[in-house]
Amino acid sequence: MAIYQAAIERRQKDGSAPDPNADPTVLNSMVGEWIWQRNKDQRRFFVEESFPMEWSYPNAVPHGLCYEIKKDPVPVLKPELVQGDMDYWSEYIDHLKNDPRFEDDIDAQRSFSKLRNTGGNIYKWRQMPEAAEKAYRQALELWPGNTETLNNFSELLLQQNRAPELRDILERASKADPNNGLLAMLLGNCERKISLGKEITALETQWGTTKDAKLFQQLLAKYSEEGNLAKADPLVKQGAILFPTNAEVLRDVVNYFAIQNRVPEALEYGKKLEKVSPDDADLKLGLAKFYMAAGNRAEFYRMVKEAVRLGGLPMREKIAMEPIFQQIQAEPDFQSLIRNAQ
């Protein structure tokens, strides 16, 4: 129970932390960490990872078929260690393939491929893309249908804008395993990435000659879908200058920042939108959420009262049912605000 509670608290403090209610491996990983923390001073730890334990990666050093969790963090994996790891697996893969039993032993293929996948994950976490790619390719050499590796490898190649190359890899894997739903999904995502790139290129060409509000919204939506903040953020600043009173543009910008949980920016543009649409009750409610997330309780109550003034009883009912406000349900000010809705 204590480990579960710790996972919940970690999730509450950091929205990007794993959710133990959605992913049961989170607790298994935390148990592993608990054991390591209490024994790392007495003995060395070697792990055959069956599910990702990212907490261990700062201390992780490849060691043959497994990896060692060092007592202290390892700042850098030295080149000779990485090369030794690559050489070990190259030789071991040759050893396995020279065994006639390996070709028909799907369990062995999956097991050894999964072990090599772990090395790729460690290198990927350490932002060593070349080493990660080599490890993932070795894992796929052992078992081309390893969906865990293909998923991780997909992320790596897409980050490097190598979608066409990834598509070829996924197409071969899908042909070998046509009933694999995850492979079909990965291939679909890859094909969407390729088509999205073409759509963005066309829109960028138009945007270069025509500064149109609808075109801005389309391009921002495409950048958001691609996750390209490096291009989206400057576009947002440009759009705010070009269309300072366009409510639809400002609303899209607010949503762009809200989806990323970038509360200060969402508030900044939400205030701009409020000046354009001062009687929008739902906007007041949205601003109230941002103020609550920012810890500004006074502005939260001011804004939520404005939402009720403009939205009446339906807005009271909406606020009373809003999940994000459950933590303050017992506050007298909040009870007074929603009393007529109950």
Secondary structure, DSSP 8 states (H G I E B T S, - for coil): -HHHHHHHHHHHH-TTS--TTT-THHHHHHHHHHHHHHHTTTS-EEE--SS--GGGGGGEEEETTEEEE-SS--S---HHHHHHHHHHHHHHHHHHHTSTTGGG-HHHHHHHHHHHHHHHHHHHHTT-HHHHHHHHHHHHHH-TT-HHHHHHHHHHHHHTT-HHHHHHHHHHHHHHSTT-HHHHHHHHHHHHHHHHHHHHHHHHHHHTT---HHHHHHHHHHHHHHT-HHHHHHHHHHHHHH-TT-HHHHHHHHHHHHHTT-HHHHHHHHHHHHHH-TT-HHHHHHHHHHHHHTT-HHHHHHHHHHHHHHHHHHHHHHHHH-GGGGGGTTSHHHHHHHGGG-
